[in-house]
Amino acid sequence: RSDHMEKDIFLDICCFFIGKDRAYITKILKGCGLHADIGITVLIDRSLLKVEKNNKLGMHQLLRDMGREIICESSRKEPGKRSRLWFHEDVLDVLTNNTVSTFFIYIVLKL
């Protein structure tokens, strides 16, 4: 369903792709089986995303925080059960304690 796809795209951008190039994000999300061109356009039309200079995607900080909170609510005490991890301490906890679940989707590391 398209609403579900748009939600996934929104949450992915909240966690991993704010400030990244739109074409780069589209390529990554398409590789995950999402219809990124359409989904990103819908999110822009709904004012959930904005295109900033140099074709980078952005969003209001409160929207970003809301998206991240949606993910955290799924498992407050066990980060390994969340669909996305973006905070380095949560990633370290999950990898150190081997608590990743089968529902785990993404980890992004900044090196």
N, C-alpha and C positions, 0 to 999 in steps of 0.2 A: 504494500500500500504506500502511496506517495507521502502521506503524513508521517508514517513511520520512517521512511527514507529521509525526509527533511529533518526529522528529529535527530536521527543518527548523524547527519551532516552537521547540524547545529552543534551537537555535543562534541563531535570530533574537532570542530573549529574552536570551540570554547577551550578545549584542553590542549590542543597541539598546534593550531595553525594561525593564531592571531598574529597579524603582521607579516605573514608569508605571502608570496606571490600567488595570485589567483590561478594561473596556469599550472603551477606546481601542485597546489592543493587539489585542483581538478584531476590531475594525472594520478595522484596518490589515491584519491577517493574512488576514481574509476577502477583502479586496480583492486579495490576492495569490493567491487561489484555494485557500487552506488552510481546513480545517474547524477553525477556531480554538477554538470552544466545546468540542468533544469533545477536541481535542488538549491544550488547557490543563488540562482536568479530569483527563485521564489522567496528565499530568505532575505534577499536584498529588497524585493518588492514589499515584503512585510516589515521592512525597517529593522530586521534583526541583525543584518550585516550591512556593512558599508564598504565601498571600494575607496581606498585612500590613494594617496599619490603613489606612482610607480606600480599601479595595479595590485596593491597589497590589500588583503582583506582585514577589516577591523570590526569591532563592535564595542558598544558601551560597556564599561567595566561592570556595571550592575548586571547586565545580561550575561556576561562571562561568568560572574560569580553565581548567578542563578543556575546556569547550566552545570557548573561544577558541583553545586549543591545537590542537584538532581542525582548526579552520579554517586556522591558520598552517601546520600540517604539510602541507597540500595544496600549498603553494608557499612555502617558507621565504624564498627570495631574491627572488622576484618577486611582490610584493603584488597586482599587477594580475591575477594568475591565481587569486586567492582568491575565494570566493563572496561574502564579506562583508568590508567594511573599517569599522573603528570608531576606529582610532587616527589622529589627524589627520596625523601625519607620513607614514603610508602613503598616505593619501588625497592629500596634496600631491604625493608622489612619483609616484603613478599619473597624476594629472592633469597634472603638469608634464612628465613624460616620455612621455605618451600611450601608456602600456603596458597599458591596460585590455584584458581579453580578452573573448571572446564569452560566457564563463561568468559574468561579473561580474553580481551581482544587486543589491546594495544599497550605498549610501553614506549615512551619517547625519552631518550637520554640526551642531555646536552653535554658534550665532552669539551 
